[in-house]
Amino acid sequence: MSPPRYRSHGSGRVARSDLGSCPESVVLEEGVLIFHPENVYLGEDVYVGHHAQLKGYFKNALRIGRGTWIGQAAFLHAAGGITIGEDVGIGPHVCILTSSHVLPARPTGPAAPPASGPEKDLPILRRPLTFAPVTLEAGCDIGVGAIILPGVTVGHLAQVGAGAVVTADVPPRTIVAGNPARPLRTI
Ligand SMILES: CC(C)(COP(=O)(O)OP(=O)(O)OC[C@H]1O[C@@H](n2cnc3c(N)ncnc32)[C@H](O)[C@@H]1OP(=O)(O)O)[C@@H](O)C(=O)NCCC(=O)NCCS
């Protein structure tokens, strides 16, 4: 019999003392789940809403700056590293992603050859992962349900609209919205 393919990640219910840092002023609401807590660093006065998931990883860090507010059921997956500055707002159900499975290079023209190589017939799920960090600079705000894709930086005092899919960096003091997120105006 082959060994099971998957193993449990555990319950995600941890003691505050398990975290890399978790000052007394941090609020962790009921139902918050934290994985690899040793790589999760929370600053003073951070608020983490009900049922949010802070998915640390065995490498890289999830760092959340002083005064940041994380809404209910937000999902932060820090495999590639997440750095969040001070006083950032993260709406309920926001997803922050930092890894993807490797895909063939984008075709460069109409006659581009089909994908080749040993991985071309592998299910996407079984292909190697690539990692890219996400940074949310101080004072920015991420609207409800937005998705931040790997490698993105959201600039100082920028606003991401509700439901946006953010595929590229957002300059400071810029509002973006939509899928893919596009700049609306500067503030
Ligand atoms: C994007 C947002 C910040 C408004 O920015 P704004 O520059 O004042 O935008 P406006 O309301 O003037 O709308 C400008 C255009 O963007 C569109 N728009 C506004 N919000 C949008 C959104 N979230 N997604 C897609 N399009 C949006 C408007 O329909 C309008 O389109 P039009 O020019 O075709 O009429 C706001 O709509 C938003 O999404 N806020 C986030 C709210 C939230 O999640 N709060 C968290 C609470 S915890």
The ligand as a Gaussian input file, in Angstrom:
#p B3LYP/6-31G(d) Opt

LIG

0 1
 C      -13.108000      51.699000      -5.364000
 C      -13.750000      52.589000      -4.272000
 C      -12.683000      52.920000      -3.238000
 C      -14.323000      53.872000      -4.854000
 O      -13.324000      54.648000      -5.502000
 P      -13.722000      55.998000      -6.251000
 O      -12.549000      56.509000      -6.998000
 O      -14.348000      56.917000      -5.259000
 O      -14.741000      55.424000      -7.300000
 P      -16.184000      55.936000      -7.754000
 O      -17.199000      55.522000      -6.740000
 O      -16.101000      57.391000      -8.150000
 O      -16.376000      55.052000      -9.061000
 C      -15.536000      55.212000     -10.206000
 C      -15.825000      54.066000     -11.155000
 O      -15.329000      52.840000     -10.580000
 C      -16.382000      51.884000     -10.449000
 N      -16.164000      51.180000      -9.194000
 C      -16.223000      51.649000      -7.937000
 N      -15.911000      50.703000      -7.062000
 C      -15.633000      49.597000      -7.783000
 C      -15.239000      48.297000      -7.422000
 N      -15.058000      47.944000      -6.152000
 N      -15.013000      47.415000      -8.420000
 C      -15.192000      47.748000      -9.712000
 N      -15.551000      49.000000     -10.124000
 C      -15.770000      49.892000      -9.145000
 C      -17.651000      52.720000     -10.426000
 O      -18.767000      51.967000     -10.853000
 C      -17.299000      53.803000     -11.398000
 O      -17.421000      53.320000     -12.715000
 P      -17.906000      54.277000     -13.939000
 O      -16.844000      55.347000     -14.025000
 O      -17.949000      53.353000     -15.087000
 O      -19.229000      54.816000     -13.491000
 C      -14.950000      51.889000      -3.585000
 O      -16.004000      51.677000      -4.529000
 C      -14.605000      50.564000      -2.930000
 O      -14.617000      49.491000      -3.560000
 N      -14.302000      50.686000      -1.611000
 C      -13.937000      49.547000      -0.783000
 C      -15.041000      49.340000       0.295000
 C      -14.645000      48.281000       1.247000
 O      -14.342000      47.158000       0.871000
 N      -14.565000      48.642000       2.519000
 C      -14.017000      47.764000       3.555000
 C      -14.848000      47.851000       4.785000
 S      -14.102000      46.874000       6.053000

